[in-house]
């Protein structure tokens, strides 16, 4: 039996860390990247390329 995960709670958990990237390299919010990565890993994706492809297909 699978559990539903509230994406908002995952995002809220990761909002507090400070973003170490330089301001000019911040195309996306760090919390958005982390939430997408967590969702991809939970969904069984196995690397950054597959996570990127999956997120591009599910952008909306």
PyMOL commands that set and color helices and strands:
alter all, ss='L'
color gray80, all
select helices_A, chain A and resi 7-13+23-25+30-42+48-57
alter helices_A, ss='H'
color red, helices_A
deselect
rebuild
show_as cartoon
